[in-house]
Amino acid sequence: MRTFLVAALLAASCAAAQNAPSVTVPATRDPVDKSYRKMIAGMDLFERQHALAPRATLRFQLLPRLATTQLEGITLRVAGDTVSLPVPVAADHSFTLERNAQALKEDAALIASRKTSTLTWRAQVRSPGVPEGMRRLGDLRLECRVGVEAGLLSNNAHLFAWLSDMFTSADSVCNAPDGNYLFFADGPVTGITLFDGNLSANLPPTALHAGGTQTEASLPYCDCQVLLDRAYYAPIWDQRWSDETLLSFSHQPITPSP
């Protein structure tokens, strides 16, 4: 149904474009800058759904999208018509946002000192006490919901970006088996095992490396472009696994340099 609707909308828009007079649209801010209002909305959702990760804290994180992306020394600021607020960035390239009424009123943007098309943005939800090298499923569930609500997804080709608001919601992405929300491990992943009490299971190979379906043509439209070997899908939609489920990662061994 979704595919049919998209096709119908595209056909209608193409027909309208052919018959419409030429219109010049004034330039606005870069469409891939992040909306301050949306990111605050993500923070609000974190508070509303904190029960998924009751002891967790929320940060946002910058990740490289291209091999040439340099994150060291990157700066962020919230910029509106009259507001300009610096945003401190930690050593791991994570940050938090302060609430500012004027920035909300002016529909400010969060702007990086790098081209935003070279960056990947994610919510970072971490509960204390999770063993090193593991992730808690409830944290990932909340990460997805915050990330979608905050407008952090950037997997769409520019041609279809105008459709994103129609189909992208926390429920449609995070509660569906085909939601395809990508997470990134700390290093190249070769396997993931779930542990929930006495239950355990290995995730299938299709959960790794963005499903293993990326091609040279499609990869530029995925924000996993330079992080493909770290990209994975978690069963955040599957209620058979509790929020306390732990994901254990097998990583590719590092070969010492000769």
N, C-alpha and C positions, 0 to 999 in steps of 0.2 A: 504493500500500500504506500509506504513512504517513497519507494523508488518511482512508482507511478505518479505520485503527487509532484515530486521533484521534476520529472520529465514534463508534466503538464505545465508547471510554473515556468520552466525554462522555455518551453515552446511559446507560451503566452508572452513572456518578456521579450523574446526575440522578435515575435510578430509586432509587438508594440513599438519596439525600437526601430523597426524598418519603416513604420508609418508615422513616427513622431518627428517633429521638427528638431533641428539641432539646438541643444541647450548647453551653455557653458556654466559649469558648477564651480562656485568659488572654492579655492583651496582651503582645506582645514588641516588640523593636525594629522600627523602620520596615523593611518588607521590601525597600525599594530602597536601604538602606544597603549598602555593599560589604563583603563578607566578607574579613577580613584573611587567613584561611586560604587562601581562593581566590586572593587576589592574590599571596600568597607562592608558591602552586602555579604561578601564571603566571610568576613570576620563575624558579622551578625549571625550567619548560619552556623558558624563554629560554636557560638554560645548557645544557640537553640538546640543543637544536636550534640552537645558536649558529652551526653551519656554514652556515645559510641567509644569515647576515649576520655573517661572522667578526670584523669590526672594529667592529661596531655597539655602541652602548650602549642601554640600556633606561630609559625614563622612562614615567610615566603622565601623562595630560593631562586637564584639565577643559575642557569646551566648553559653550556655552550651548545649552539645549534650547528656551527660550522667548525671545521678543523682549524680555521684561521682566527676564531673568536678568542680574544684576550680578555679574561675576566679580572686579572690583577689590576688594581687601581681604578676599577669601574666605580662610577658615582651615580646616584639616583636623586631625583628631585620631584616633588609634586608641584605642577605648574598649572595655574589658572589664569584668568584675566588680570588679576591683581596679586595673586598669591604665588609665592615661590618658596617651598619648604624643602630643605635638604633632608635626605633620608640616609642615616648611617648604614653602611654595609659591613657585615662581619667578615672575618677572615675566610669563612666557608661560603661567602657570597650569599648569605641569608640576611633577612632584614624583617623588621616589623614596621607597621604604619601607625602613626598617631591620628586620632580623630580630630578633624578641623572643620568647623561649621562653614567657614568661608570657602574652603576648597570644595566642600560638598555643593554649596550653592552655585559655585562657578563651574561645576562639572569638570573639575581639574583632571589632568592626565598625569600618570606616573611615567616619567621620561628617564631613560638611561643615557649614559655618556657614550654608549656604543649604538650602532645601528640596531634597532630592535628586531629586525629580521634575522639577525645573527644570534639571537638569544632564545632560550627556552625558559619558561617560567613555571614553577610548581609551588603548590602549598606544601608545607612541611609540618606534619603532625607527629609528635614523638611522645610516647608515654615513658615515664621513668621505669627502670627495672627490667627492660627488655634486654636479653643477652646480646652481647656484641655480635654483629654479623647477622642478626635476625630482625624481622619486622613483625609487628602485631597487626592482625587483620582489621581490627576495629579502627586503628590509626589510619590504615590505608583507605578504609571506607570513608572516613571523615575527610581525608586528604582529597579524595575524588570529589566529594560533594562541595567542599570549599573551593577547590580549583575550578570546577564548572561554574559555580555561582559567581566567582570572582572574575570570570572571563579570561582565564589563563590559557585556555586551549588555543593552539595555533597550528592545528594539523590540516587546516583547510586551504586549498588553492584559492588565490584571490578571486578567481572567477565565481566561486561558490560562497564566498564569505558572507554575502548578503542573506544567505539562507540559514546561517548558523543560529540566529536567535529563534528561528522557527522550530528547529529540531533539537537544539542543545539545551537540555535542562538537567539538573542533578538527578532527577528520577529516571529520565530516559537514558542517561549515560551510565550512571552508577548502579542501577537496579536491573540492568538488562544483560543477558549473556553476551550480546553483541555490542555492548556499549563501547568497548575498545579504548578504555582509558589506560594510557601507558604510564607505568611507573619506571623509575630508574634505580638500579642497584649501585652499590659503591664501586663495583668493578665488573669486568666481563663475566657473564653468568653462563654456566653450563647445565645447571639443574636447580630445581626448587622443590623442597619437600615441606608439606604441611603437617603440623603437629597440634592436635586438639585433644588434650587428655590422653586417653588410650588409643585415639584414632590417629592414623597417619596416612598420607598419600603423596605420591609424586605427581607434580603437575606435568601435563603432556608437553612434548616439544613445541606445540603450537602456542604455548604460553610464553615462549622465549623469543627474543629478538624480533619483537613486533609481529609475531605470528609466522615469521619466516617468509612472508609474502611480498616484501618490499623489492621493487625493481629499480634499475637505474633511472627509469622515467618517473617513478612514483616517489622515490626517496626525498627529493627536494621539497615535497609537500608534507613531509612528516617531521615533527620536531624531534624525532629520534635520529636525525640525519647523521650526526657524528657520534651518537650514543647507542647505536643499534645493538651492539653486543651487550649492552647493559639494560636494554629495554625489556620489560616483561608485563604480562597481564596477571592480575591476581583475581581470585574468585570472590570479589567483593559483593557480587550479586547473589551468591549461593548461601542461603540461610542455613544450610546443613552444617556450615562451619561457623562456630561462634566467634564473637569479637575477640575472644582471648586466644584464638588460633595463632600460632607462630609460624612464620615462613623462614625456613633455613635455606641458605643459598650455597650452592657449589660454584666455586669460581675457577676460572681458567688459571692454571699455575703460571707464575711469572718465570720466564726463561732468563737466567742470568746472562748478561752481556759477555761475549768472549773477551 
